[in-house]
Amino acid sequence: MSLHPDYTGNYNYKWSNLPYLQLSGLEPLIITPELNFINIGERTNVTGSRKFLRLIKTGEFEEALQVARDQVEGGAQIIDINMDEGMLDGVEAMTNFLNLVASEPDISKVPIMIDSSKWEIIEEGLKCVQGKCIVNSISLKSGEAEFVRQAKLIKKYGAATIVMAFDEDGQADSYEKRIQMCERSYRILVDKVGFPPQDIIFDPNIFPVATGIEEHNNNALDFFRATRWIRENLPGAHVSGGVSNVSFSFRGNNTVREAMHSAFLYHAIKEGMDMGIVNPAMLEIYSDIPKDLLDHVEDVLLNRRDDSTERLLEFAESVVSSGKKEVKTLEWRSKSIQERLSYSLVKGITEFIDADVEECRQQFARPIEVIEGPLMSGMNTVGDLFGQGKMFLPQVVKSARVMKKAVAYLLPYIEKEKGAGNTSNGKILMATVKGDVHDIGKNIVGVVLGCNNYEIIDIGVMVPGNEIIKRAKEEGADIIGLSGLITPSLDEMVDVAKELEQAGLNIPLMIGGATTSRVHTAVKIEPHLKNAQAVYVLDASRSVGVVENLLGRNKDQYISDLKEEYEKVRVNHKKKIGLKAYLTLEEARKNKIEIDWKQEDITTPKKLGVQVIKDFDLSKLIDFIDWTPFFQTWELFGKYPRILTDKIVGEEATKLFADAQELLNQIVEEKWLTANAVFGLFPANSVNDDDIEIYTNEKRDNIALLSCQMRQQLKKSKKASNNCLTDFIAPKETGIKDYIGAFVVTTGLNIEEHIKRFEDDHDDYNSILLKALADRLAEAFAEYLHHRIRTQDWGYSIKEDLGNDELIKEKYQGIRPAPGYPACPDHTEKNGIFDLLNATENTGVELTEGLAMFPASSVSGWYFGHPKSKYFGVGKILLDQVESLSKRKGIPYKRMERWLSPSIND
């Protein structure tokens, strides 16, 4: 019986009116129904074989050819060749390798599959191959026009093509989306392009199963059903896919993976899959799979049971250990149920929580009493220890994970009862304000407050002020928590305060985030509130005390004291402003840094223009990670590696570091995150004191971008200059040819699916850990790329030989200032960088309305290479500079003033 409800039996090819798909190397390969299944070799793919990648990168092409030869001798009827790697010139590598393959008859006898995500590589490959090859792949991802253009070229070259089930809205992840996208692609190819239908091979996306995410349970079954539908309804079309994807959840357990691949193929072939990328070494003979293992695997693949994933995961452990399971003597397990629950909460142990909560539930009349009693008692212990400094933030987050799992277990029982009531100490609505995507700090505060029995309603990131007020009213929030990392978020918080006042609501505002401060809260936000109160919260450890005061018996006195304190802050702020002297913009420009400009001090980049790096190997970034900010994220303060031996936080820092290393290894090994980058090196000269003309070519007759920078205006001592980044670029009138660089990097692509998996499992600890590691990897990518620019692409420091500590201390020549940071506070500079580099298309990073980068784990900035270039802080500026920037950038004054608000001396 077919797995598809509309068909019966094994699929039989029925399109007798169409010719068969004919491929060829030196020898023909005609895909007839009798061939059953065509095995595509995968080892000549740099993204799938570390050995092949190493050989290509080191130029060991003879050995790389042997990899291809081994595949053909091992039974591969087609070989897939892919050269997509950030440090490779993909076009050159593909061309060279295909030309070498053509000279080896024992390899080139089979057809080639040219595999790349970059069209220029595919097209160059098409020029090299002999015979009829396959292009892998095209899709509707970039729109119908580009799809048609590529298809026409493939047809012109006489190749067949893989078509991904992918359109403008993303990958097909359900049966319905798979068939809809494939049918649309088929009709365009056949009806508009005139593409031979038998030369169309669909890849309807093989996704992992047994991930723990309910939405993934049908991944294999939907592929099987879509395969049958395609073969039955799209005349002549074939179906292929990368089989190893299905078993990613079991990396490291080859026994289970081999069984999954074999069982998957067994069912997919019955439904009509007639080719696929398979590693024969990772296949078990279907009939040789032990019955108990096969039953567990097919339960998952066919989604036959609600608990299929859990059962296979448990069974997989017994397979790994050959049935020998470790027996641990856990002394604390002999204690009372209340003590066991408290121990699990304090130690962050989830292993026994379901069983212990069930045992406890049996002892109470109502399930809610388990939460109100033993669980809250345990969490109170956690809260007390944290408040006393005897527990640290990572431990608290682990405790929260245990509590969430316990509550999730009890929730179905509680919902059966009516009037269970709300036993929380208060309701806190939390949001990252409009334009900002950063939420690690907000999530940590939410976890800490949740551990102290406050109900947290987190409404996400980029939330407009009116939506925050609306949700606060609907939810009956006792407090609103606002978070933001970038400086434009400061004005958004002011707007929320204004809207709160206009709505007549007396709900306190908690203000937090990297750019916020006690002074900003007192000077900019609190004056707008007559009914409510704004409170600055330095970090998560202070949040509990703040909330207790805002909602406690002494609330009125606490708010009265705060208003008095913030009034003193405002008075002192005005006094400090009066004590500092500032120069007009023209005066500041006259006091710029003096540089004796010489052409010999400037190195001409080896290659000008834009370069793109896709899917960079994360393992190469590990050595560039600065771990000190990672510990600061968790409110563990100390310099790495000394923090690991610190008398107070060393033990917990060491545990956190071990967890980070374990998750980092998994991120890298299983390619959870995609690292992309784009950078460009351009001719440039400074003009009009504070602007940089960036040119499209060495003729310097066409301006690609005018970058308008900010200058220090604080009055300095006689020997000190008023700096601007433009000072480090040779003035145009000197006739000296200078250069500038720009970059955007990200390591945050694909992170959301993994965060969702952790959060669905009530695992805030690993969710926050993943975000923190992604941020560190992004900074490491920026550091790695800067090192490459200095020593290779620009090459002004070819002999640089610095260790990671020296890199962190910025001992190198040149700087990479980022918009929004002290030397370049103007976030609107990001628009220029993104336009110059076509960054969104090249990396997948987008700018929000507030000019935050999304994904959040992204970094952008400029490259300055002159030996005199250095970091500095612009500090406060006067309104004459705001007016100047408004005119130079063509941005209305009021809008420019809003963007620069945190920098204006008022």
Long-range contacts (C-beta under 8 A, 24 or more apart in sequence): 2-228, 2-270, 2-271, 3-221, 3-224, 3-225, 3-228, 3-267, 3-270, 3-271, 3-302, 4-224, 4-225, 4-228, 4-229, 4-271, 5-225, 6-229, 7-228, 7-232, 10-270, 11-228, 11-231, 11-232, 11-270, 11-271, 11-272, 13-231, 14-232, 15-198, 15-235, 15-236, 17-235, 18-197, 18-198, 18-235, 18-236, 19-196, 19-198, 20-198, 21-160, 21-198, 21-199, 21-201, 21-236, 21-238, 22-132, 23-78, 23-111, 23-131, 23-132, 23-133, 23-134, 23-160, 24-111, 24-131, 24-132, 25-108, 25-109, 25-110, 25-111, 25-112, 25-130, 25-131, 26-105, 26-108, 26-109, 26-130, 26-131, 27-109, 27-110, 29-77, 29-78, 29-110, 29-111, 31-238, 31-274, 31-275, 33-274, 35-274, 36-269, 36-274, 37-265, 37-269, 37-273, 37-274, 37-275, 37-276, 38-77, 38-78, 38-274, 38-275, 38-276, 39-75, 39-76, 39-77, 39-78, 39-275, 39-276, 39-278, 39-280, 40-76, 40-77, 40-78, 40-79, 40-80, 40-113, 40-240, 40-275, 40-276, 40-277, 40-278, 41-68, 41-71, 41-72, 41-74, 41-76, 41-78, 41-79, 41-80, 41-277, 42-80, 42-242, 42-244, 42-277, 42-278, 42-279, 43-67, 43-68, 43-70, 43-71, 43-279, 44-68, 44-71, 44-79, 44-80, 44-81, 44-82, 44-97, 45-80, 45-81, 45-82, 45-115, 46-82, 46-83, 46-84, 46-85, 46-88, 47-82, 47-84, 47-85, 47-615, 48-82, 53-85, 56-83, 56-85, 56-88, 56-93, 56-97, 57-85, 57-87, 57-88, 61-96, 61-97, 61-100, 64-97, 65-100, 65-101, 65-104, 65-107, 68-101, 68-104, 68-107, 69-104, 69-106, 69-107, 72-106, 72-107, 72-109, 72-110, 73-106, 74-280, 75-280, 76-110, 76-280, 77-110, 77-111, 78-110, 78-111, 78-112, 78-113, 78-134, 78-275, 79-107, 79-110, 79-112, 79-113, 80-113, 80-115, 80-136, 80-277, 81-112, 81-113, 81-114, 81-115, 81-125, 82-115, 82-116, 83-116, 83-121, 84-115, 84-116, 84-117, 84-118, 84-121, 84-614, 84-615, 85-615, 85-616, 85-617, 86-613, 86-614, 86-615, 86-616, 86-617, 86-675, 86-677, 87-613, 87-616, 87-617, 87-620, 90-116, 90-118, 90-120, 90-121, 91-120, 91-121, 91-124, 94-121, 94-124, 94-125, 94-128, 95-124, 95-125, 95-127, 95-128, 98-125, 98-128, 98-129, 99-128, 102-128, 102-129, 102-130, 113-162, 114-159, 117-614, 117-615, 118-614, 119-150, 123-153, 126-153, 126-154, 126-157, 126-159, 127-157, 132-158, 132-159, 132-160, 133-159, 133-160, 134-159, 134-160, 134-161, 134-162, 134-201, 135-159, 135-160, 135-161, 135-162, 136-161, 136-162, 137-161, 137-162, 137-163, 137-164, 137-203, 138-162, 138-163, 138-164, 139-163, 139-164, 139-165, 139-166, 139-167, 139-185, 140-166, 140-167, 140-168, 140-181, 140-184, 140-185, 140-188, 141-166, 141-167, 141-168, 142-168, 143-168, 144-188, 147-185, 147-188, 148-188, 148-192, 148-193, 151-188, 151-189, 151-193, 151-195, 152-193, 154-195, 155-193, 155-194, 155-195, 155-196, 159-199, 160-199, 160-200, 160-201, 161-195, 161-199, 161-200, 161-201, 162-201, 162-202, 162-203, 162-240, 163-189, 163-200, 163-201, 163-202, 163-203, 164-203, 164-205, 165-202, 165-203, 165-204, 165-205, 165-226, 166-205, 171-205, 172-204, 172-205, 173-205, 173-207, 173-215, 173-219, 174-218, 174-222, 175-218, 175-221, 175-222, 175-225, 175-226, 175-229, 178-204, 178-205, 178-222, 178-223, 178-226, 179-226, 179-229, 179-230, 179-233, 182-226, 182-230, 182-234, 182-237, 183-233, 183-234, 186-234, 186-237, 196-236, 197-234, 197-235, 197-236, 197-237, 198-236, 198-237, 198-238, 200-234, 200-236, 200-237, 200-238, 201-237, 201-238, 201-239, 201-240, 201-275, 202-230, 202-234, 202-237, 202-238, 202-239, 202-240, 203-239, 203-240, 203-241, 203-242, 204-230, 204-239, 204-241, 205-241, 206-241, 206-242, 206-243, 206-245, 206-246, 206-264, 207-245, 207-246, 208-245, 208-246, 208-247, 208-248, 208-249, 209-246, 209-247, 209-249, 209-260, 209-300, 209-301, 209-309, 210-249, 210-250, 210-300, 210-308, 210-309, 210-312, 210-313, 211-249, 211-309, 211-757, 212-249, 212-309, 212-757, 212-760, 212-761, 213-753, 213-756, 213-757, 213-760, 214-760, 217-303, 217-308, 217-309, 218-303, 219-246, 220-246, 220-264, 220-267, 220-300, 220-301, 220-302, 220-303, 221-301, 221-302, 221-303, 223-268, 224-267, 224-268, 224-271, 225-271, 227-268, 227-271, 227-272, 227-273, 228-271, 228-272, 230-272, 231-271, 231-272, 232-272, 238-274, 238-275, 239-268, 239-272, 239-273, 239-274, 239-275, 240-273, 240-274, 240-275, 240-276, 240-277, 241-268, 241-273, 241-276, 241-277, 242-276, 242-277, 243-276, 243-277, 243-278, 244-277, 244-278, 244-279, 244-282, 246-301, 248-670, 250-316, 251-669, 251-670, 253-316, 253-319, 253-320, 254-282, 255-293, 255-319, 255-320, 256-293, 256-297, 256-312, 256-316, 256-319, 257-282, 258-282, 258-283, 258-284, 259-284, 259-289, 259-293, 259-294, 259-297, 260-297, 260-300, 260-301, 262-286, 262-289, 263-289, 263-294, 263-297, 263-298, 263-301, 264-301, 267-301, 267-302, 293-319, 337-363, 337-374, 338-373, 338-374, 338-377, 341-374, 341-375, 341-378, 341-406, 342-374, 342-377, 342-378, 342-381, 344-378, 344-402, 345-375, 345-378, 345-379, 345-381, 345-382, 345-399, 345-402, 345-403, 346-378, 346-381, 346-382, 346-385, 346-391, 346-399, 347-398, 348-395, 348-398, 348-399, 348-401, 348-402, 348-765, 349-402, 350-401, 350-402, 350-405, 353-402, 353-405, 353-406, 353-409, 354-405, 354-409, 357-406, 357-409, 357-410, 358-409, 361-410, 361-413, 366-417, 366-420, 367-410, 367-413, 367-414, 367-417, 368-410, 368-414, 368-417, 368-420, 368-421, 368-423, 370-406, 370-410, 371-406, 371-407, 371-410, 371-423, 372-423, 375-403, 375-406, 375-407, 376-423, 376-453, 378-403, 379-403, 379-451, 379-452, 379-453, 380-452, 380-453, 382-451, 383-451, 383-452, 383-544, 386-448, 386-451, 386-541, 386-544, 387-544, 387-545, 389-648, 392-634, 392-635, 392-636, 392-649, 392-652, 393-444, 393-448, 393-540, 393-541, 393-634, 393-635, 393-636, 394-634, 394-636, 394-652, 394-655, 394-656, 394-659, 394-765, 395-652, 396-447, 396-448, 396-451, 397-444, 397-447, 397-764, 397-765, 397-768, 398-765, 399-451, 400-447, 400-448, 400-450, 400-451, 400-764, 400-765, 401-762, 401-763, 401-764, 401-765, 401-766, 403-450, 403-451, 404-450, 404-762, 404-763, 404-764, 405-761, 405-762, 408-762, 422-455, 423-453, 424-453, 424-454, 424-455, 425-452, 425-453, 425-454, 425-551, 426-454, 426-455, 426-478, 426-479, 426-547, 426-551, 427-454, 427-455, 427-457, 427-475, 427-476, 427-477, 427-478, 427-479, 428-454, 428-455, 428-456, 428-457, 428-477, 428-478, 428-479, 428-480, 428-481, 428-510, 428-547, 429-457, 429-459, 429-468, 429-471, 429-472, 429-475, 429-477, 429-479, 429-480, 429-481, 430-456, 430-457, 430-458, 430-459, 430-480, 430-481, 430-483, 431-458, 431-459, 431-460, 431-461, 431-463, 431-468, 431-471, 431-480, 431-481, 431-482, 431-483, 432-460, 432-461, 432-462, 432-463, 432-482, 432-483, 432-484, 432-489, 433-462, 433-463, 433-465, 433-468, 433-482, 433-483, 433-484, 433-489, 433-492, 433-493, 433-496, 433-850, 434-462, 434-463, 434-464, 434-465, 434-492, 434-849, 434-850, 435-462, 435-486, 435-488, 435-489, 435-492, 435-848, 435-849, 435-850, 435-851, 435-852, 436-461, 436-462, 436-483, 436-484, 436-485, 436-486, 436-488, 436-489, 436-492, 436-848, 436-850, 436-852, 437-461, 437-462, 437-848, 437-852, 437-853, 437-854, 437-855, 437-856, 438-483, 438-484, 438-485, 438-486, 438-513, 438-514, 438-852, 438-856, 439-483, 439-771, 439-856, 440-633, 440-768, 440-771, 440-772, 440-775, 441-483, 441-485, 441-512, 441-513, 441-514, 441-540, 441-633, 442-481, 442-483, 442-512, 442-513, 443-764, 443-767, 443-768, 443-771, 444-540, 444-633, 444-634, 444-635, 444-768, 445-481, 445-483, 445-512, 445-537, 445-540, 445-543, 446-481, 447-540, 447-764, 447-768, 448-540, 448-541, 448-543, 448-544, 449-543, 449-544, 449-547, 452-544, 452-547, 454-547, 462-848, 462-849, 462-850, 462-852, 465-492, 465-495, 465-496, 465-498, 465-499, 466-499, 468-496, 468-499, 469-496, 469-499, 469-500, 469-503, 469-505, 472-505, 472-507, 473-503, 473-505, 477-507, 478-507, 478-508, 478-550, 478-551, 479-507, 479-508, 479-509, 479-510, 479-547, 479-550, 479-551, 480-507, 480-508, 480-509, 480-510, 481-509, 481-510, 481-512, 481-537, 482-509, 482-510, 482-511, 482-512, 482-513, 483-512, 483-513, 484-513, 484-515, 484-516, 485-513, 485-514, 485-515, 485-852, 486-515, 486-820, 486-827, 486-850, 486-851, 486-852, 487-515, 487-820, 487-825, 487-827, 487-901, 487-902, 487-903, 488-827, 488-850, 488-851, 488-852, 488-898, 488-899, 489-513, 489-515, 489-516, 489-850, 490-515, 490-516, 490-520, 490-524, 490-901, 490-902, 491-898, 491-901, 491-902, 492-850, 493-524, 493-525, 494-524, 494-525, 494-528, 497-525, 497-526, 497-528, 497-529, 497-532, 497-534, 498-528, 500-529, 500-531, 500-532, 501-528, 501-529, 501-530, 501-531, 501-532, 504-531, 505-531, 505-532, 506-531, 506-532, 507-532, 508-532, 508-533, 508-534, 508-535, 508-550, 508-559, 509-533, 509-534, 509-535, 510-535, 510-537, 510-543, 510-546, 510-547, 510-550, 511-535, 511-536, 511-537, 512-536, 512-537, 512-538, 512-539, 512-543, 515-902, 518-569, 519-569, 519-573, 520-902, 521-566, 522-565, 522-566, 522-567, 522-569, 522-570, 522-573, 523-569, 523-570, 523-573, 526-563, 526-566, 527-570, 533-559, 533-562, 533-563, 535-562, 539-635, 540-635, 541-635, 577-905, 577-906, 580-714, 580-715, 580-876, 580-905, 581-714, 581-715, 582-713, 582-714, 582-715, 582-876, 582-877, 582-878, 582-905, 583-713, 583-714, 583-715, 583-722, 584-713, 584-878, 584-880, 585-711, 585-713, 585-878, 585-880, 585-881, 585-884, 588-711, 588-712, 588-713, 588-722, 589-689, 589-690, 589-711, 589-722, 591-716, 591-721, 591-722, 592-689, 592-711, 592-721, 592-722, 592-723, 592-724, 592-727, 593-721, 593-723, 593-727, 593-868, 594-721, 595-727, 595-728, 595-866, 595-868, 597-730, 597-731, 597-734, 597-736, 598-736, 599-736, 599-737, 601-866, 601-867, 602-730, 602-736, 602-737, 602-738, 602-739, 602-865, 602-866, 603-739, 603-794, 603-795, 603-796, 603-865, 604-737, 604-739, 605-681, 605-739, 605-741, 605-793, 605-794, 605-795, 606-792, 606-793, 606-794, 606-795, 607-681, 607-793, 608-681, 608-682, 608-683, 608-697, 608-698, 608-739, 609-680, 609-681, 609-682, 610-678, 610-679, 610-680, 610-836, 610-837, 610-838, 610-842, 611-678, 611-679, 611-680, 611-793, 612-676, 612-677, 612-678, 612-842, 612-843, 613-675, 613-676, 613-677, 613-678, 613-679, 613-785, 614-676, 615-674, 615-675, 615-676, 616-675, 616-676, 616-677, 616-781, 617-675, 618-667, 618-668, 618-671, 618-673, 618-675, 618-747, 618-777, 619-668, 620-784, 621-675, 621-747, 621-777, 621-780, 621-781, 621-784, 622-664, 622-668, 622-780, 623-804, 624-780, 624-781, 624-783, 624-784, 624-787, 624-804, 624-807, 625-776, 625-777, 625-779, 625-780, 626-776, 626-779, 626-780, 626-783, 626-804, 626-808, 627-657, 627-776, 628-808, 629-775, 629-776, 629-779, 630-660, 630-772, 630-773, 630-776, 631-656, 633-768, 633-772, 633-775, 634-772, 659-769, 660-769, 660-772, 660-773, 663-766, 663-769, 663-770, 663-773, 664-773, 667-770, 667-773, 667-777, 672-750, 672-751, 672-754, 672-770, 673-747, 673-748, 673-749, 673-750, 673-751, 673-774, 673-777, 673-857, 674-747, 674-749, 674-750, 674-844, 675-745, 675-746, 675-747, 675-749, 675-777, 675-781, 676-745, 676-746, 676-749, 676-842, 676-843, 676-844, 676-845, 677-743, 677-744, 677-745, 677-746, 677-781, 677-785, 677-843, 678-743, 678-744, 678-837, 678-838, 678-839, 678-842, 678-843, 679-741, 679-742, 679-743, 679-744, 679-785, 679-789, 679-793, 679-837, 679-863, 680-741, 680-742, 680-743, 680-836, 680-837, 681-739, 681-740, 681-741, 681-789, 681-793, 681-794, 681-863, 682-739, 682-740, 682-741, 682-742, 682-836, 683-737, 683-738, 683-739, 684-729, 684-738, 684-739, 684-740, 685-729, 685-730, 685-731, 685-732, 685-736, 685-737, 685-738, 686-726, 686-727, 686-729, 686-730, 686-731, 686-732, 686-738, 687-731, 687-732, 688-888, 689-724, 689-726, 690-724, 690-726, 690-884, 690-888, 691-726, 691-888, 692-725, 692-726, 692-729, 692-740, 693-732, 694-740, 694-836, 698-737, 700-737, 704-836, 705-832, 705-835, 705-836, 706-888, 707-740, 707-829, 707-832, 707-862, 708-826, 708-829, 708-885, 708-888, 708-889, 709-824, 709-826, 709-829, 710-824, 710-825, 710-826, 710-874, 710-877, 710-881, 710-885, 710-900, 710-903, 711-874, 711-877, 711-881, 712-872, 712-873, 712-874, 712-875, 712-877, 713-875, 713-876, 713-877, 713-878, 713-881, 713-905, 714-875, 714-876, 723-872, 723-874, 724-874, 725-817, 725-823, 725-824, 725-862, 725-864, 728-815, 728-864, 728-866, 728-868, 728-869, 729-864, 729-866, 738-866, 739-794, 739-865, 740-862, 740-863, 740-864, 741-789, 741-794, 741-862, 741-863, 741-864, 741-865, 742-833, 742-836, 742-837, 742-860, 742-861, 742-862, 742-863, 743-782, 743-785, 743-786, 743-789, 743-816, 743-833, 743-837, 743-859, 743-860, 743-861, 743-862, 743-863, 744-833, 744-834, 744-837, 744-839, 744-842, 744-843, 744-845, 744-853, 744-858, 744-859, 744-860, 745-778, 745-781, 745-782, 745-785, 745-843, 745-858, 745-859, 745-860, 746-778, 746-781, 746-843, 746-844, 746-845, 746-853, 746-855, 746-857, 746-858, 746-859, 747-774, 747-777, 747-778, 747-780, 747-781, 747-857, 747-858, 748-774, 748-778, 748-854, 748-855, 748-856, 748-857, 748-858, 749-844, 749-855, 751-855, 751-857, 771-856, 771-857, 774-855, 774-856, 774-857, 775-856, 775-857, 777-857, 778-857, 778-858, 778-859, 779-859, 781-859, 782-816, 782-859, 782-861, 783-807, 786-812, 786-814, 786-816, 786-863, 787-812, 789-863, 790-814, 790-865, 794-863, 794-865, 796-865, 810-871, 813-865, 813-867, 813-869, 814-863, 814-864, 814-865, 814-866, 814-869, 815-863, 815-864, 815-869, 815-870, 815-871, 816-861, 816-862, 816-863, 816-864, 817-861, 817-862, 817-864, 817-871, 818-859, 818-860, 818-861, 818-862, 819-851, 819-860, 819-861, 820-851, 822-871, 822-872, 822-873, 822-874, 822-875, 823-871, 823-872, 823-873, 823-874, 824-861, 824-862, 824-874, 825-874, 825-900, 825-902, 825-903, 826-885, 826-899, 826-900, 827-851, 827-899, 828-889, 828-891, 828-896, 828-899, 830-860, 833-860, 833-861, 833-862, 834-860, 874-903, 875-903, 876-903, 876-904, 876-905, 877-903, 877-904, 877-905, 878-904, 878-905, 879-904
